[in-house]
Amino acid sequence: MLRLREIRERRGVSLRALKEASGVAVSSLARFEAGEGDPQLSTLRKLAKALRVTVAELIGEKPYKKGG
């Protein structure tokens, strides 16, 4: 599950500001937040970088722990 809206709102970032920081269109951002469509990996990387999170955090993955 993409956690885009949750992370964006927690950081106080508007859709327009995220568009400026990531280069991803506002219409695409709104679709992703509504659960419509799946962003490509390259888009996830842009969004994660703009929001200063990992792609894993953005898609709701739990961190992998070594040795266990």
Distance bins in CASP14 RR format, pairs under 12 A and 6 or more apart:
PFRMAT RR
TARGET T0000
AUTHOR 0000-0000-0000
RMODE 2
METHOD distances of the structure
MODEL  1
1 7 0 0 0 0 0 1 0 0 0 0 0
1 32 0 0 0 0 0 1 0 0 0 0 0
1 33 0 0 0 0 0 1 0 0 0 0 0
1 35 0 0 0 0 1 0 0 0 0 0 0
1 38 0 0 0 0 0 1 0 0 0 0 0
1 57 0 0 0 0 0 1 0 0 0 0 0
1 58 0 0 0 0 0 1 0 0 0 0 0
1 59 1 0 0 1 0 0 0 0 0 0 0
1 60 1 0 0 1 0 0 0 0 0 0 0
1 61 0 0 0 0 1 0 0 0 0 0 0
2 8 0 0 0 0 0 1 0 0 0 0 0
2 28 0 0 0 0 0 1 0 0 0 0 0
2 29 0 0 0 0 0 1 0 0 0 0 0
2 31 0 0 0 0 0 1 0 0 0 0 0
2 32 1 0 1 0 0 0 0 0 0 0 0
2 33 1 0 0 1 0 0 0 0 0 0 0
2 34 0 0 0 0 0 1 0 0 0 0 0
2 35 1 0 0 1 0 0 0 0 0 0 0
2 36 0 0 0 0 0 1 0 0 0 0 0
2 37 0 0 0 0 1 0 0 0 0 0 0
2 38 1 0 0 1 0 0 0 0 0 0 0
2 39 1 0 0 1 0 0 0 0 0 0 0
2 43 0 0 0 0 0 1 0 0 0 0 0
2 44 0 0 0 0 1 0 0 0 0 0 0
2 47 0 0 0 0 1 0 0 0 0 0 0
2 48 0 0 0 0 0 1 0 0 0 0 0
2 51 0 0 0 0 0 1 0 0 0 0 0
2 53 0 0 0 0 0 1 0 0 0 0 0
2 55 0 0 0 0 0 1 0 0 0 0 0
2 56 0 0 0 0 0 1 0 0 0 0 0
2 57 0 0 0 0 0 1 0 0 0 0 0
2 58 1 0 0 1 0 0 0 0 0 0 0
2 59 1 0 1 0 0 0 0 0 0 0 0
2 60 1 0 0 1 0 0 0 0 0 0 0
2 61 0 0 0 0 0 1 0 0 0 0 0
3 9 0 0 0 0 0 1 0 0 0 0 0
3 10 0 0 0 0 1 0 0 0 0 0 0
3 11 0 0 0 0 0 1 0 0 0 0 0
3 32 0 0 0 0 0 1 0 0 0 0 0
3 33 0 0 0 0 1 0 0 0 0 0 0
3 35 0 0 0 0 0 1 0 0 0 0 0
3 44 0 0 0 0 0 1 0 0 0 0 0
3 47 0 0 0 0 0 1 0 0 0 0 0
3 48 0 0 0 0 0 1 0 0 0 0 0
3 51 0 0 0 0 1 0 0 0 0 0 0
3 53 0 0 0 0 1 0 0 0 0 0 0
3 54 0 0 0 0 0 1 0 0 0 0 0
3 55 0 0 0 0 0 1 0 0 0 0 0
3 56 0 0 0 0 0 1 0 0 0 0 0
3 57 1 0 0 1 0 0 0 0 0 0 0
3 58 1 0 0 1 0 0 0 0 0 0 0
3 59 1 0 0 1 0 0 0 0 0 0 0
3 60 1 0 1 0 0 0 0 0 0 0 0
3 61 0 0 0 0 1 0 0 0 0 0 0
4 10 0 0 0 0 0 1 0 0 0 0 0
4 11 0 0 0 0 0 1 0 0 0 0 0
4 13 0 0 0 0 0 1 0 0 0 0 0
4 15 0 0 0 0 1 0 0 0 0 0 0
4 18 0 0 0 0 1 0 0 0 0 0 0
4 22 0 0 0 0 0 1 0 0 0 0 0
4 24 0 0 0 0 1 0 0 0 0 0 0
4 28 0 0 0 0 0 1 0 0 0 0 0
4 29 1 0 0 1 0 0 0 0 0 0 0
4 30 0 0 0 0 1 0 0 0 0 0 0
4 31 0 0 0 0 0 1 0 0 0 0 0
4 32 1 0 1 0 0 0 0 0 0 0 0
4 33 1 0 1 0 0 0 0 0 0 0 0
4 34 0 0 0 0 1 0 0 0 0 0 0
4 35 0 0 0 0 1 0 0 0 0 0 0
4 36 0 0 0 0 0 1 0 0 0 0 0
4 37 0 0 0 0 0 1 0 0 0 0 0
4 38 0 0 0 0 0 1 0 0 0 0 0
4 39 0 0 0 0 1 0 0 0 0 0 0
4 43 0 0 0 0 0 1 0 0 0 0 0
4 44 0 0 0 0 1 0 0 0 0 0 0
4 46 0 0 0 0 0 1 0 0 0 0 0
4 47 1 0 0 1 0 0 0 0 0 0 0
4 48 0 0 0 0 1 0 0 0 0 0 0
4 50 0 0 0 0 0 1 0 0 0 0 0
4 51 0 0 0 0 1 0 0 0 0 0 0
4 53 0 0 0 0 1 0 0 0 0 0 0
4 55 0 0 0 0 0 1 0 0 0 0 0
4 57 0 0 0 0 0 1 0 0 0 0 0
4 58 1 0 0 1 0 0 0 0 0 0 0
4 59 0 0 0 0 1 0 0 0 0 0 0
4 60 0 0 0 0 0 1 0 0 0 0 0
5 11 0 0 0 0 0 1 0 0 0 0 0
5 12 0 0 0 0 0 1 0 0 0 0 0
5 13 0 0 0 0 0 1 0 0 0 0 0
5 14 0 0 0 0 0 1 0 0 0 0 0
5 15 0 0 0 0 1 0 0 0 0 0 0
5 18 0 0 0 0 0 1 0 0 0 0 0
5 29 0 0 0 0 1 0 0 0 0 0 0
5 30 0 0 0 0 1 0 0 0 0 0 0
5 31 0 0 0 0 0 1 0 0 0 0 0
5 32 0 0 0 0 1 0 0 0 0 0 0
5 33 1 0 1 0 0 0 0 0 0 0 0
5 34 0 0 0 0 1 0 0 0 0 0 0
5 35 0 0 0 0 1 0 0 0 0 0 0
5 47 0 0 0 0 0 1 0 0 0 0 0
5 51 0 0 0 0 0 1 0 0 0 0 0
5 58 0 0 0 0 0 1 0 0 0 0 0
6 12 0 0 0 0 0 1 0 0 0 0 0
6 13 0 0 0 0 0 1 0 0 0 0 0
6 33 0 0 0 0 1 0 0 0 0 0 0
6 51 0 0 0 0 0 1 0 0 0 0 0
6 53 0 0 0 0 0 1 0 0 0 0 0
6 57 0 0 0 0 0 1 0 0 0 0 0
6 58 0 0 0 0 1 0 0 0 0 0 0
6 59 0 0 0 0 0 1 0 0 0 0 0
6 60 0 0 0 0 1 0 0 0 0 0 0
7 13 0 0 0 0 1 0 0 0 0 0 0
7 18 0 0 0 0 1 0 0 0 0 0 0
7 29 0 0 0 0 0 1 0 0 0 0 0
7 32 0 0 0 0 0 1 0 0 0 0 0
7 33 0 0 0 0 0 1 0 0 0 0 0
7 44 0 0 0 0 0 1 0 0 0 0 0
7 47 0 0 0 0 1 0 0 0 0 0 0
7 48 0 0 0 0 1 0 0 0 0 0 0
7 50 0 0 0 0 0 1 0 0 0 0 0
7 51 1 0 1 0 0 0 0 0 0 0 0
7 52 0 0 0 0 1 0 0 0 0 0 0
7 53 1 0 1 0 0 0 0 0 0 0 0
7 54 0 0 0 0 0 1 0 0 0 0 0
7 55 0 0 0 0 0 1 0 0 0 0 0
7 56 0 0 0 0 0 1 0 0 0 0 0
7 57 1 0 0 1 0 0 0 0 0 0 0
7 58 1 0 0 1 0 0 0 0 0 0 0
7 59 0 0 0 0 0 1 0 0 0 0 0
7 60 0 0 0 0 1 0 0 0 0 0 0
8 14 0 0 0 0 1 0 0 0 0 0 0
8 15 1 0 0 1 0 0 0 0 0 0 0
8 16 0 0 0 0 0 1 0 0 0 0 0
8 17 0 0 0 0 1 0 0 0 0 0 0
8 18 1 0 1 0 0 0 0 0 0 0 0
8 19 0 0 0 0 0 1 0 0 0 0 0
8 21 0 0 0 0 0 1 0 0 0 0 0
8 22 0 0 0 0 0 1 0 0 0 0 0
8 24 0 0 0 0 0 1 0 0 0 0 0
8 26 0 0 0 0 0 1 0 0 0 0 0
8 29 0 0 0 0 1 0 0 0 0 0 0
8 30 0 0 0 0 0 1 0 0 0 0 0
8 32 0 0 0 0 0 1 0 0 0 0 0
8 33 1 0 0 1 0 0 0 0 0 0 0
8 47 0 0 0 0 1 0 0 0 0 0 0
8 48 0 0 0 0 0 1 0 0 0 0 0
8 50 0 0 0 0 1 0 0 0 0 0 0
8 51 1 0 0 1 0 0 0 0 0 0 0
8 52 0 0 0 0 0 1 0 0 0 0 0
8 53 0 0 0 0 0 1 0 0 0 0 0
8 58 0 0 0 0 1 0 0 0 0 0 0
9 15 0 0 0 0 0 1 0 0 0 0 0
9 17 0 0 0 0 0 1 0 0 0 0 0
9 18 0 0 0 0 0 1 0 0 0 0 0
9 33 0 0 0 0 1 0 0 0 0 0 0
9 51 0 0 0 0 0 1 0 0 0 0 0
10 51 0 0 0 0 1 0 0 0 0 0 0
10 52 0 0 0 0 0 1 0 0 0 0 0
10 53 0 0 0 0 1 0 0 0 0 0 0
10 57 0 0 0 0 0 1 0 0 0 0 0
11 17 0 0 0 0 1 0 0 0 0 0 0
11 18 0 0 0 0 1 0 0 0 0 0 0
11 21 0 0 0 0 0 1 0 0 0 0 0
11 47 0 0 0 0 0 1 0 0 0 0 0
11 50 0 0 0 0 1 0 0 0 0 0 0
11 51 1 0 0 1 0 0 0 0 0 0 0
11 52 1 0 0 1 0 0 0 0 0 0 0
11 53 0 0 0 0 1 0 0 0 0 0 0
11 57 0 0 0 0 0 1 0 0 0 0 0
11 58 0 0 0 0 0 1 0 0 0 0 0
12 18 0 0 0 0 1 0 0 0 0 0 0
12 51 0 0 0 0 0 1 0 0 0 0 0
13 19 0 0 0 0 1 0 0 0 0 0 0
13 20 0 0 0 0 1 0 0 0 0 0 0
13 21 1 0 0 1 0 0 0 0 0 0 0
13 22 0 0 0 0 1 0 0 0 0 0 0
13 29 0 0 0 0 0 1 0 0 0 0 0
13 47 0 0 0 0 0 1 0 0 0 0 0
13 50 0 0 0 0 1 0 0 0 0 0 0
13 51 1 0 0 1 0 0 0 0 0 0 0
13 52 0 0 0 0 1 0 0 0 0 0 0
13 53 0 0 0 0 0 1 0 0 0 0 0
14 20 0 0 0 0 1 0 0 0 0 0 0
14 21 0 0 0 0 0 1 0 0 0 0 0
14 26 0 0 0 0 1 0 0 0 0 0 0
14 29 0 0 0 0 0 1 0 0 0 0 0
14 30 0 0 0 0 0 1 0 0 0 0 0
15 21 0 0 0 0 0 1 0 0 0 0 0
15 22 0 0 0 0 0 1 0 0 0 0 0
15 23 0 0 0 0 0 1 0 0 0 0 0
15 24 0 0 0 0 1 0 0 0 0 0 0
15 25 0 0 0 0 1 0 0 0 0 0 0
15 26 1 0 1 0 0 0 0 0 0 0 0
15 27 0 0 0 0 1 0 0 0 0 0 0
15 28 0 0 0 0 1 0 0 0 0 0 0
15 29 1 0 1 0 0 0 0 0 0 0 0
15 30 1 0 0 1 0 0 0 0 0 0 0
15 31 0 0 0 0 0 1 0 0 0 0 0
15 32 0 0 0 0 0 1 0 0 0 0 0
15 33 0 0 0 0 1 0 0 0 0 0 0
15 34 0 0 0 0 0 1 0 0 0 0 0
15 47 0 0 0 0 0 1 0 0 0 0 0
15 50 0 0 0 0 0 1 0 0 0 0 0
16 22 0 0 0 0 0 1 0 0 0 0 0
16 23 0 0 0 0 0 1 0 0 0 0 0
16 24 0 0 0 0 0 1 0 0 0 0 0
16 25 0 0 0 0 0 1 0 0 0 0 0
16 26 1 0 0 1 0 0 0 0 0 0 0
16 27 0 0 0 0 0 1 0 0 0 0 0
16 29 0 0 0 0 1 0 0 0 0 0 0
16 30 0 0 0 0 0 1 0 0 0 0 0
17 23 0 0 0 0 0 1 0 0 0 0 0
17 24 0 0 0 0 0 1 0 0 0 0 0
17 26 0 0 0 0 0 1 0 0 0 0 0
17 29 0 0 0 0 0 1 0 0 0 0 0
17 50 0 0 0 0 1 0 0 0 0 0 0
17 51 0 0 0 0 0 1 0 0 0 0 0
18 24 1 0 0 1 0 0 0 0 0 0 0
18 25 0 0 0 0 0 1 0 0 0 0 0
18 26 0 0 0 0 1 0 0 0 0 0 0
18 28 0 0 0 0 0 1 0 0 0 0 0
18 29 1 0 0 1 0 0 0 0 0 0 0
18 30 0 0 0 0 0 1 0 0 0 0 0
18 32 0 0 0 0 0 1 0 0 0 0 0
18 33 0 0 0 0 0 1 0 0 0 0 0
18 43 0 0 0 0 0 1 0 0 0 0 0
18 46 0 0 0 0 1 0 0 0 0 0 0
18 47 1 0 0 1 0 0 0 0 0 0 0
18 48 0 0 0 0 0 1 0 0 0 0 0
18 49 0 0 0 0 0 1 0 0 0 0 0
18 50 1 0 1 0 0 0 0 0 0 0 0
18 51 1 0 0 1 0 0 0 0 0 0 0
18 52 0 0 0 0 0 1 0 0 0 0 0
18 58 0 0 0 0 0 1 0 0 0 0 0
19 25 1 0 0 1 0 0 0 0 0 0 0
19 26 1 0 1 0 0 0 0 0 0 0 0
19 27 0 0 0 0 1 0 0 0 0 0 0
19 28 0 0 0 0 1 0 0 0 0 0 0
19 29 1 0 0 1 0 0 0 0 0 0 0
19 30 0 0 0 0 0 1 0 0 0 0 0
19 32 0 0 0 0 0 1 0 0 0 0 0
19 46 0 0 0 0 0 1 0 0 0 0 0
19 47 0 0 0 0 0 1 0 0 0 0 0
19 50 0 0 0 0 1 0 0 0 0 0 0
20 26 0 0 0 0 1 0 0 0 0 0 0
20 29 0 0 0 0 0 1 0 0 0 0 0
20 46 0 0 0 0 0 1 0 0 0 0 0
20 50 0 0 0 0 1 0 0 0 0 0 0
21 29 0 0 0 0 0 1 0 0 0 0 0
21 46 0 0 0 0 1 0 0 0 0 0 0
21 47 0 0 0 0 1 0 0 0 0 0 0
21 48 0 0 0 0 0 1 0 0 0 0 0
21 49 0 0 0 0 1 0 0 0 0 0 0
21 50 1 1 0 0 0 0 0 0 0 0 0
21 51 0 0 0 0 1 0 0 0 0 0 0
21 52 0 0 0 0 1 0 0 0 0 0 0
22 28 0 0 0 0 1 0 0 0 0 0 0
22 29 0 0 0 0 1 0 0 0 0 0 0
22 32 0 0 0 0 0 1 0 0 0 0 0
22 39 0 0 0 0 0 1 0 0 0 0 0
22 42 0 0 0 0 0 1 0 0 0 0 0
22 43 0 0 0 0 1 0 0 0 0 0 0
22 44 0 0 0 0 0 1 0 0 0 0 0
22 45 0 0 0 0 1 0 0 0 0 0 0
22 46 1 0 1 0 0 0 0 0 0 0 0
22 47 1 0 1 0 0 0 0 0 0 0 0
22 48 0 0 0 0 1 0 0 0 0 0 0
22 49 1 0 0 1 0 0 0 0 0 0 0
22 50 1 1 0 0 0 0 0 0 0 0 0
22 51 0 0 0 0 1 0 0 0 0 0 0
22 52 0 0 0 0 0 1 0 0 0 0 0
22 58 0 0 0 0 0 1 0 0 0 0 0
23 29 0 0 0 0 1 0 0 0 0 0 0
23 42 0 0 0 0 0 1 0 0 0 0 0
23 43 0 0 0 0 1 0 0 0 0 0 0
23 45 0 0 0 0 0 1 0 0 0 0 0
23 46 1 0 0 1 0 0 0 0 0 0 0
23 47 0 0 0 0 1 0 0 0 0 0 0
23 49 0 0 0 0 0 1 0 0 0 0 0
23 50 1 0 0 1 0 0 0 0 0 0 0
24 30 0 0 0 0 0 1 0 0 0 0 0
24 31 0 0 0 0 0 1 0 0 0 0 0
24 32 0 0 0 0 1 0 0 0 0 0 0
24 33 0 0 0 0 0 1 0 0 0 0 0
24 39 1 0 0 1 0 0 0 0 0 0 0
24 40 0 0 0 0 0 1 0 0 0 0 0
24 42 0 0 0 0 1 0 0 0 0 0 0
24 43 1 0 1 0 0 0 0 0 0 0 0
24 44 0 0 0 0 1 0 0 0 0 0 0
24 45 0 0 0 0 0 1 0 0 0 0 0
24 46 1 0 1 0 0 0 0 0 0 0 0
24 47 1 0 0 1 0 0 0 0 0 0 0
24 48 0 0 0 0 0 1 0 0 0 0 0
24 49 0 0 0 0 0 1 0 0 0 0 0
24 50 0 0 0 0 1 0 0 0 0 0 0
24 51 0 0 0 0 0 1 0 0 0 0 0
25 31 0 0 0 0 1 0 0 0 0 0 0
25 32 0 0 0 0 0 1 0 0 0 0 0
25 39 0 0 0 0 0 1 0 0 0 0 0
25 43 0 0 0 0 0 1 0 0 0 0 0
25 46 0 0 0 0 0 1 0 0 0 0 0
25 47 0 0 0 0 0 1 0 0 0 0 0
26 32 0 0 0 0 0 1 0 0 0 0 0
26 33 0 0 0 0 0 1 0 0 0 0 0
27 33 0 0 0 0 0 1 0 0 0 0 0
27 34 0 0 0 0 0 1 0 0 0 0 0
27 36 0 0 0 0 0 1 0 0 0 0 0
28 34 0 0 0 0 0 1 0 0 0 0 0
28 35 0 0 0 0 0 1 0 0 0 0 0
28 36 0 0 0 0 1 0 0 0 0 0 0
28 37 0 0 0 0 1 0 0 0 0 0 0
28 38 0 0 0 0 0 1 0 0 0 0 0
28 39 1 0 0 1 0 0 0 0 0 0 0
28 40 0 0 0 0 0 1 0 0 0 0 0
28 43 1 0 0 1 0 0 0 0 0 0 0
28 44 0 0 0 0 0 1 0 0 0 0 0
28 46 0 0 0 0 0 1 0 0 0 0 0
28 47 0 0 0 0 1 0 0 0 0 0 0
29 35 0 0 0 0 0 1 0 0 0 0 0
29 36 0 0 0 0 0 1 0 0 0 0 0
29 37 0 0 0 0 0 1 0 0 0 0 0
29 39 0 0 0 0 1 0 0 0 0 0 0
29 43 0 0 0 0 1 0 0 0 0 0 0
29 46 0 0 0 0 0 1 0 0 0 0 0
29 47 0 0 0 0 1 0 0 0 0 0 0
29 50 0 0 0 0 0 1 0 0 0 0 0
29 51 0 0 0 0 0 1 0 0 0 0 0
30 36 0 0 0 0 1 0 0 0 0 0 0
30 37 0 0 0 0 0 1 0 0 0 0 0
31 37 1 0 0 1 0 0 0 0 0 0 0
31 38 0 0 0 0 1 0 0 0 0 0 0
31 39 0 0 0 0 1 0 0 0 0 0 0
31 43 0 0 0 0 0 1 0 0 0 0 0
32 38 0 0 0 0 1 0 0 0 0 0 0
32 39 1 0 1 0 0 0 0 0 0 0 0
32 40 0 0 0 0 0 1 0 0 0 0 0
32 43 0 0 0 0 1 0 0 0 0 0 0
32 44 0 0 0 0 1 0 0 0 0 0 0
32 46 0 0 0 0 0 1 0 0 0 0 0
32 47 0 0 0 0 1 0 0 0 0 0 0
32 58 0 0 0 0 1 0 0 0 0 0 0
32 59 0 0 0 0 0 1 0 0 0 0 0
33 39 0 0 0 0 0 1 0 0 0 0 0
33 47 0 0 0 0 0 1 0 0 0 0 0
33 58 0 0 0 0 0 1 0 0 0 0 0
37 43 0 0 0 0 0 1 0 0 0 0 0
38 44 0 0 0 0 1 0 0 0 0 0 0
38 59 0 0 0 0 1 0 0 0 0 0 0
39 45 0 0 0 0 1 0 0 0 0 0 0
39 46 0 0 0 0 1 0 0 0 0 0 0
39 47 1 0 0 1 0 0 0 0 0 0 0
39 48 0 0 0 0 0 1 0 0 0 0 0
39 55 0 0 0 0 0 1 0 0 0 0 0
39 58 0 0 0 0 1 0 0 0 0 0 0
39 59 0 0 0 0 1 0 0 0 0 0 0
40 46 0 0 0 0 1 0 0 0 0 0 0
40 47 0 0 0 0 0 1 0 0 0 0 0
40 55 0 0 0 0 0 1 0 0 0 0 0
41 47 0 0 0 0 0 1 0 0 0 0 0
41 48 0 0 0 0 0 1 0 0 0 0 0
41 55 1 0 0 1 0 0 0 0 0 0 0
41 56 0 0 0 0 0 1 0 0 0 0 0
41 58 0 0 0 0 0 1 0 0 0 0 0
41 59 0 0 0 0 0 1 0 0 0 0 0
42 48 0 0 0 0 0 1 0 0 0 0 0
42 49 0 0 0 0 0 1 0 0 0 0 0
42 55 0 0 0 0 0 1 0 0 0 0 0
43 49 0 0 0 0 0 1 0 0 0 0 0
43 50 0 0 0 0 0 1 0 0 0 0 0
43 55 0 0 0 0 0 1 0 0 0 0 0
43 58 0 0 0 0 0 1 0 0 0 0 0
43 59 0 0 0 0 0 1 0 0 0 0 0
44 50 0 0 0 0 0 1 0 0 0 0 0
44 51 0 0 0 0 0 1 0 0 0 0 0
44 53 0 0 0 0 0 1 0 0 0 0 0
44 54 0 0 0 0 1 0 0 0 0 0 0
44 55 1 0 1 0 0 0 0 0 0 0 0
44 56 0 0 0 0 1 0 0 0 0 0 0
44 57 0 0 0 0 0 1 0 0 0 0 0
44 58 1 0 1 0 0 0 0 0 0 0 0
44 59 1 0 0 1 0 0 0 0 0 0 0
44 60 0 0 0 0 0 1 0 0 0 0 0
44 61 0 0 0 0 0 1 0 0 0 0 0
45 51 0 0 0 0 0 1 0 0 0 0 0
45 53 0 0 0 0 0 1 0 0 0 0 0
45 54 0 0 0 0 1 0 0 0 0 0 0
45 55 1 0 0 1 0 0 0 0 0 0 0
45 56 0 0 0 0 0 1 0 0 0 0 0
45 58 0 0 0 0 1 0 0 0 0 0 0
45 59 0 0 0 0 0 1 0 0 0 0 0
46 53 0 0 0 0 0 1 0 0 0 0 0
46 55 0 0 0 0 0 1 0 0 0 0 0
46 58 0 0 0 0 0 1 0 0 0 0 0
47 53 0 0 0 0 1 0 0 0 0 0 0
47 54 0 0 0 0 0 1 0 0 0 0 0
47 55 0 0 0 0 1 0 0 0 0 0 0
47 57 0 0 0 0 0 1 0 0 0 0 0
47 58 1 0 0 1 0 0 0 0 0 0 0
47 59 0 0 0 0 0 1 0 0 0 0 0
48 54 1 0 1 0 0 0 0 0 0 0 0
48 55 1 0 1 0 0 0 0 0 0 0 0
48 56 0 0 0 0 1 0 0 0 0 0 0
48 57 1 0 0 1 0 0 0 0 0 0 0
48 58 1 0 1 0 0 0 0 0 0 0 0
48 59 0 0 0 0 1 0 0 0 0 0 0
48 60 0 0 0 0 0 1 0 0 0 0 0
48 61 0 0 0 0 0 1 0 0 0 0 0
49 55 0 0 0 0 1 0 0 0 0 0 0
49 57 0 0 0 0 0 1 0 0 0 0 0
49 58 0 0 0 0 0 1 0 0 0 0 0
50 58 0 0 0 0 0 1 0 0 0 0 0
51 57 0 0 0 0 1 0 0 0 0 0 0
51 58 1 0 0 1 0 0 0 0 0 0 0
52 58 0 0 0 0 0 1 0 0 0 0 0
53 59 0 0 0 0 0 1 0 0 0 0 0
53 60 0 0 0 0 1 0 0 0 0 0 0
53 61 0 0 0 0 0 1 0 0 0 0 0
53 63 0 0 0 0 0 1 0 0 0 0 0
54 60 0 0 0 0 1 0 0 0 0 0 0
54 61 0 0 0 0 1 0 0 0 0 0 0
54 62 0 0 0 0 0 1 0 0 0 0 0
54 63 0 0 0 0 1 0 0 0 0 0 0
54 64 0 0 0 0 0 1 0 0 0 0 0
55 61 0 0 0 0 1 0 0 0 0 0 0
56 62 0 0 0 0 1 0 0 0 0 0 0
56 63 1 0 0 1 0 0 0 0 0 0 0
56 64 0 0 0 0 1 0 0 0 0 0 0
57 63 0 0 0 0 1 0 0 0 0 0 0
END
